[in-house]
Amino acid sequence: MATDFKSQRFQELFDALDPDRNDVVGKHSFDNLVSRLSHNSDTNVHDLQKAFHEFWQAVQSRSENRPTLSKQQFVDALNATTLREFDLLSGRVFASAFGFGEVTKDKFVRYYTAAGGDEATAQEDFTRLHGNRDGGLHRQEFHGGLVNYLRNSAPASSIVLGIV
């Protein structure tokens, strides 16, 4: 059952990475994602691009190093990707987008809207990830949104992957 749920989430990620609907994803898909995220001037675009390219290479290596993957190949490759690889990506995305400290709600909203989300949903996601506590969002809370996204059907955030 958990695998079916994860596969459904990975299919959603494929669809988000394939906005031109050409039924394949590849390095170009991650380049397009980084381009969208670069509209947030606070984001370290070079580091973000490097993080996503390395993640793509890890995914690609699980699919015979094909230059592009169909939806099923992508889902299969992500199902073979370890939580540690997702964790590494999460940490690198957090550092590239926000630095190493706490993230303010305003900065989180700018990043989220650059990824294609709307401001109201961004604020809801920030609250869901951080709760109603004072202060900013921490890396562990940010990563927790990804873990919840991959493991259960409760509302969670895929923002770690740059996808909303």
C-alpha positions as protocol buffer text, in pm:
chain_id: "A"
residue {
  index: 1
  type: MET
  ca { x: 0 y: 0 z: 0 }
}
residue {
  index: 2
  type: ALA
  ca { x: 277 y: 246 z: 91 }
}
residue {
  index: 3
  type: THR
  ca { x: 449 y: 179 z: -239 }
}
residue {
  index: 4
  type: ASP
  ca { x: 128 y: 256 z: -426 }
}
residue {
  index: 5
  type: PHE
  ca { x: 96 y: 585 z: -241 }
}
residue {
  index: 6
  type: LYS
  ca { x: 460 y: 677 z: -308 }
}
residue {
  index: 7
  type: SER
  ca { x: 415 y: 588 z: -674 }
}
residue {
  index: 8
  type: GLN
  ca { x: 115 y: 820 z: -689 }
}
residue {
  index: 9
  type: ARG
  ca { x: 322 y: 1101 z: -539 }
}
residue {
  index: 10
  type: PHE
  ca { x: 605 y: 1032 z: -784 }
}
residue {
  index: 11
  type: GLN
  ca { x: 358 y: 1046 z: -1073 }
}
residue {
  index: 12
  type: GLU
  ca { x: 250 y: 1389 z: -947 }
}
residue {
  index: 13
  type: LEU
  ca { x: 614 y: 1497 z: -941 }
}
residue {
  index: 14
  type: PHE
  ca { x: 661 y: 1372 z: -1297 }
}
residue {
  index: 15
  type: ASP
  ca { x: 360 y: 1577 z: -1410 }
}
residue {
  index: 16
  type: ALA
  ca { x: 500 y: 1886 z: -1238 }
}
residue {
  index: 17
  type: LEU
  ca { x: 839 y: 1834 z: -1404 }
}
residue {
  index: 18
  type: ASP
  ca { x: 676 y: 1782 z: -1745 }
}
residue {
  index: 19
  type: PRO
  ca { x: 475 y: 2104 z: -1795 }
}
residue {
  index: 20
  type: ASP
  ca { x: 511 y: 2085 z: -2174 }
}
residue {
  index: 21
  type: ARG
  ca { x: 347 y: 1739 z: -2157 }
}
residue {
  index: 22
  type: ASN
  ca { x: 598 y: 1569 z: -2386 }
}
residue {
  index: 23
  type: ASP
  ca { x: 575 y: 1259 z: -2162 }
}
residue {
  index: 24
  type: VAL
  ca { x: 944 y: 1255 z: -2067 }
}
residue {
  index: 25
  type: VAL
  ca { x: 1160 y: 1416 z: -1803 }
}
residue {
  index: 26
  type: GLY
  ca { x: 1532 y: 1467 z: -1809 }
}
residue {
  index: 27
  type: LYS
  ca { x: 1802 y: 1710 z: -1709 }
}
residue {
  index: 28
  type: HIS
  ca { x: 1614 y: 1977 z: -1904 }
}
residue {
  index: 29
  type: SER
  ca { x: 1317 y: 1931 z: -1670 }
}
residue {
  index: 30
  type: PHE
  ca { x: 1531 y: 2012 z: -1369 }
}
residue {
  index: 31
  type: ASP
  ca { x: 1687 y: 2306 z: -1556 }
}
residue {
  index: 32
  type: ASN
  ca { x: 1335 y: 2442 z: -1615 }
}
residue {
  index: 33
  type: LEU
  ca { x: 1257 y: 2397 z: -1247 }
}
residue {
  index: 34
  type: VAL
  ca { x: 1571 y: 2587 z: -1144 }
}
residue {
  index: 35
  type: SER
  ca { x: 1481 y: 2860 z: -1393 }
}
residue {
  index: 36
  type: ARG
  ca { x: 1141 y: 2900 z: -1226 }
}
residue {
  index: 37
  type: LEU
  ca { x: 1300 y: 2907 z: -883 }
}
residue {
  index: 38
  type: SER
  ca { x: 1563 y: 3161 z: -990 }
}
residue {
  index: 39
  type: HIS
  ca { x: 1295 y: 3429 z: -994 }
}
residue {
  index: 40
  type: ASN
  ca { x: 1349 y: 3438 z: -619 }
}
residue {
  index: 41
  type: SER
  ca { x: 1654 y: 3661 z: -600 }
}
residue {
  index: 42
  type: ASP
  ca { x: 1754 y: 3519 z: -261 }
}
residue {
  index: 43
  type: THR
  ca { x: 1812 y: 3173 z: -406 }
}
residue {
  index: 44
  type: ASN
  ca { x: 2168 y: 3065 z: -481 }
}
residue {
  index: 45
  type: VAL
  ca { x: 2087 y: 2947 z: -833 }
}
residue {
  index: 46
  type: HIS
  ca { x: 2423 y: 2782 z: -900 }
}
residue {
  index: 47
  type: ASP
  ca { x: 2406 y: 2568 z: -584 }
}
residue {
  index: 48
  type: LEU
  ca { x: 2040 y: 2488 z: -644 }
}
residue {
  index: 49
  type: GLN
  ca { x: 2113 y: 2379 z: -1000 }
}
residue {
  index: 50
  type: LYS
  ca { x: 2402 y: 2163 z: -882 }
}
residue {
  index: 51
  type: ALA
  ca { x: 2182 y: 1999 z: -615 }
}
residue {
  index: 52
  type: PHE
  ca { x: 1907 y: 1917 z: -864 }
}
residue {
  index: 53
  type: HIS
  ca { x: 2154 y: 1794 z: -1128 }
}
residue {
  index: 54
  type: GLU
  ca { x: 2316 y: 1558 z: -878 }
}
residue {
  index: 55
  type: PHE
  ca { x: 1974 y: 1434 z: -773 }
}
residue {
  index: 56
  type: TRP
  ca { x: 1881 y: 1383 z: -1139 }
}
residue {
  index: 57
  type: GLN
  ca { x: 2201 y: 1184 z: -1189 }
}
residue {
  index: 58
  type: ALA
  ca { x: 2112 y: 960 z: -894 }
}
residue {
  index: 59
  type: VAL
  ca { x: 1764 y: 904 z: -1036 }
}
residue {
  index: 60
  type: GLN
  ca { x: 1898 y: 854 z: -1387 }
}
residue {
  index: 61
  type: SER
  ca { x: 2151 y: 595 z: -1266 }
}
residue {
  index: 62
  type: ARG
  ca { x: 1860 y: 381 z: -1149 }
}
residue {
  index: 63
  type: SER
  ca { x: 1724 y: 374 z: -1501 }
}
residue {
  index: 64
  type: GLU
  ca { x: 2020 y: 261 z: -1707 }
}
residue {
  index: 65
  type: ASN
  ca { x: 2142 y: 623 z: -1741 }
}
residue {
  index: 66
  type: ARG
  ca { x: 1881 y: 707 z: -2002 }
}
residue {
  index: 67
  type: PRO
  ca { x: 1891 y: 1077 z: -2102 }
}
residue {
  index: 68
  type: THR
  ca { x: 1513 y: 1103 z: -2055 }
}
residue {
  index: 69
  type: LEU
  ca { x: 1264 y: 895 z: -1862 }
}
residue {
  index: 70
  type: SER
  ca { x: 900 y: 812 z: -1926 }
}
residue {
  index: 71
  type: LYS
  ca { x: 657 y: 845 z: -1638 }
}
residue {
  index: 72
  type: GLN
  ca { x: 687 y: 477 z: -1544 }
}
residue {
  index: 73
  type: GLN
  ca { x: 1067 y: 481 z: -1570 }
}
residue {
  index: 74
  type: PHE
  ca { x: 1076 y: 794 z: -1354 }
}
residue {
  index: 75
  type: VAL
  ca { x: 845 y: 642 z: -1092 }
}
residue {
  index: 76
  type: ASP
  ca { x: 1045 y: 319 z: -1086 }
}
residue {
  index: 77
  type: ALA
  ca { x: 1372 y: 512 z: -1051 }
}
residue {
  index: 78
  type: LEU
  ca { x: 1235 y: 728 z: -769 }
}
residue {
  index: 79
  type: ASN
  ca { x: 1102 y: 419 z: -591 }
}
residue {
  index: 80
  type: ALA
  ca { x: 1460 y: 286 z: -601 }
}
residue {
  index: 81
  type: THR
  ca { x: 1599 y: 615 z: -467 }
}
residue {
  index: 82
  type: THR
  ca { x: 1689 y: 609 z: -99 }
}
residue {
  index: 83
  type: LEU
  ca { x: 1546 y: 838 z: 166 }
}
residue {
  index: 84
  type: ARG
  ca { x: 1906 y: 944 z: 229 }
}
residue {
  index: 85
  type: GLU
  ca { x: 1929 y: 1081 z: -126 }
}
residue {
  index: 86
  type: PHE
  ca { x: 1607 y: 1274 z: -72 }
}
residue {
  index: 87
  type: ASP
  ca { x: 1749 y: 1396 z: 259 }
}
residue {
  index: 88
  type: LEU
  ca { x: 2068 y: 1518 z: 92 }
}
residue {
  index: 89
  type: LEU
  ca { x: 1862 y: 1699 z: -170 }
}
residue {
  index: 90
  type: SER
  ca { x: 1645 y: 1853 z: 101 }
}
residue {
  index: 91
  type: GLY
  ca { x: 1947 y: 1989 z: 287 }
}
residue {
  index: 92
  type: ARG
  ca { x: 2104 y: 2128 z: -27 }
}
residue {
  index: 93
  type: VAL
  ca { x: 1780 y: 2288 z: -146 }
}
residue {
  index: 94
  type: PHE
  ca { x: 1733 y: 2446 z: 196 }
}
residue {
  index: 95
  type: ALA
  ca { x: 2088 y: 2586 z: 199 }
}
residue {
  index: 96
  type: SER
  ca { x: 2062 y: 2709 z: -161 }
}
residue {
  index: 97
  type: ALA
  ca { x: 1726 y: 2871 z: -114 }
}
residue {
  index: 98
  type: PHE
  ca { x: 1754 y: 2998 z: 242 }
}
residue {
  index: 99
  type: GLY
  ca { x: 2109 y: 2974 z: 372 }
}
residue {
  index: 100
  type: PHE
  ca { x: 2184 y: 2791 z: 693 }
}
residue {
  index: 101
  type: GLY
  ca { x: 1969 y: 2968 z: 949 }
}
residue {
  index: 102
  type: GLU
  ca { x: 1599 y: 2994 z: 1008 }
}
residue {
  index: 103
  type: VAL
  ca { x: 1368 y: 3087 z: 722 }
}
residue {
  index: 104
  type: THR
  ca { x: 1123 y: 3369 z: 771 }
}
residue {
  index: 105
  type: LYS
  ca { x: 770 y: 3332 z: 647 }
}
residue {
  index: 106
  type: ASP
  ca { x: 826 y: 3608 z: 390 }
}
residue {
  index: 107
  type: LYS
  ca { x: 1131 y: 3436 z: 243 }
}
residue {
  index: 108
  type: PHE
  ca { x: 950 y: 3101 z: 234 }
}
residue {
  index: 109
  type: VAL
  ca { x: 653 y: 3260 z: 56 }
}
residue {
  index: 110
  type: ARG
  ca { x: 884 y: 3418 z: -207 }
}
residue {
  index: 111
  type: TYR
  ca { x: 1047 y: 3081 z: -276 }
}
residue {
  index: 112
  type: TYR
  ca { x: 712 y: 2899 z: -284 }
}
residue {
  index: 113
  type: THR
  ca { x: 554 y: 3145 z: -527 }
}
residue {
  index: 114
  type: ALA
  ca { x: 866 y: 3128 z: -747 }
}
residue {
  index: 115
  type: ALA
  ca { x: 804 y: 2752 z: -763 }
}
residue {
  index: 116
  type: GLY
  ca { x: 456 y: 2823 z: -901 }
}
residue {
  index: 117
  type: GLY
  ca { x: 240 y: 2823 z: -591 }
}
residue {
  index: 118
  type: ASP
  ca { x: 13 y: 3095 z: -467 }
}
residue {
  index: 119
  type: GLU
  ca { x: 76 y: 3310 z: -162 }
}
residue {
  index: 120
  type: ALA
  ca { x: -216 y: 3181 z: 47 }
}
residue {
  index: 121
  type: THR
  ca { x: -108 y: 2819 z: 1 }
}
residue {
  index: 122
  type: ALA
  ca { x: 252 y: 2915 z: 76 }
}
residue {
  index: 123
  type: GLN
  ca { x: 146 y: 3065 z: 407 }
}
residue {
  index: 124
  type: GLU
  ca { x: -61 y: 2755 z: 488 }
}
residue {
  index: 125
  type: ASP
  ca { x: 237 y: 2531 z: 407 }
}
residue {
  index: 126
  type: PHE
  ca { x: 467 y: 2742 z: 623 }
}
residue {
  index: 127
  type: THR
  ca { x: 226 y: 2709 z: 915 }
}
residue {
  index: 128
  type: ARG
  ca { x: 180 y: 2336 z: 855 }
}
residue {
  index: 129
  type: LEU
  ca { x: 557 y: 2285 z: 848 }
}
residue {
  index: 130
  type: HIS
  ca { x: 642 y: 2521 z: 1133 }
}
residue {
  index: 131
  type: GLY
  ca { x: 328 y: 2533 z: 1343 }
}
residue {
  index: 132
  type: ASN
  ca { x: 219 y: 2852 z: 1513 }
}
residue {
  index: 133
  type: ARG
  ca { x: 550 y: 2903 z: 1692 }
}
residue {
  index: 134
  type: ASP
  ca { x: 744 y: 3225 z: 1676 }
}
residue {
  index: 135
  type: GLY
  ca { x: 1063 y: 3237 z: 1476 }
}
residue {
  index: 136
  type: GLY
  ca { x: 1153 y: 3086 z: 1146 }
}
residue {
  index: 137
  type: LEU
  ca { x: 1135 y: 2751 z: 977 }
}
residue {
  index: 138
  type: HIS
  ca { x: 1428 y: 2516 z: 1043 }
}
residue {
  index: 139
  type: ARG
  ca { x: 1584 y: 2272 z: 799 }
}
residue {
  index: 140
  type: GLN
  ca { x: 1441 y: 1973 z: 991 }
}
residue {
  index: 141
  type: GLU
  ca { x: 1089 y: 2115 z: 960 }
}
residue {
  index: 142
  type: PHE
  ca { x: 1144 y: 2181 z: 590 }
}
residue {
  index: 143
  type: HIS
  ca { x: 1264 y: 1824 z: 541 }
}
residue {
  index: 144
  type: GLY
  ca { x: 971 y: 1695 z: 747 }
}
residue {
  index: 145
  type: GLY
  ca { x: 738 y: 1827 z: 478 }
}
residue {
  index: 146
  type: LEU
  ca { x: 912 y: 1610 z: 220 }
}
residue {
  index: 147
  type: VAL
  ca { x: 906 y: 1301 z: 442 }
}
residue {
  index: 148
  type: ASN
  ca { x: 534 y: 1349 z: 504 }
}
residue {
  index: 149
  type: TYR
  ca { x: 477 y: 1404 z: 133 }
}
residue {
  index: 150
  type: LEU
  ca { x: 645 y: 1075 z: 52 }
}
residue {
  index: 151
  type: ARG
  ca { x: 500 y: 869 z: 336 }
}
residue {
  index: 152
  type: ASN
  ca { x: 137 y: 961 z: 395 }
}
residue {
  index: 153
  type: SER
  ca { x: -168 y: 1120 z: 244 }
}
residue {
  index: 154
  type: ALA
  ca { x: -202 y: 1402 z: 496 }
}
residue {
  index: 155
  type: PRO
  ca { x: -146 y: 1748 z: 352 }
}
residue {
  index: 156
  type: ALA
  ca { x: 227 y: 1789 z: 316 }
}
residue {
  index: 157
  type: SER
  ca { x: 471 y: 1991 z: 113 }
}
residue {
  index: 158
  type: SER
  ca { x: 670 y: 1889 z: -190 }
}
residue {
  index: 159
  type: ILE
  ca { x: 839 y: 2229 z: -184 }
}
residue {
  index: 160
  type: VAL
  ca { x: 1171 y: 2059 z: -106 }
}
residue {
  index: 161
  type: LEU
  ca { x: 1158 y: 1932 z: -462 }
}
residue {
  index: 162
  type: GLY
  ca { x: 1067 y: 2279 z: -585 }
}
residue {
  index: 163
  type: ILE
  ca { x: 724 y: 2159 z: -678 }
}
residue {
  index: 164
  type: VAL
  ca { x: 402 y: 2283 z: -528 }
}
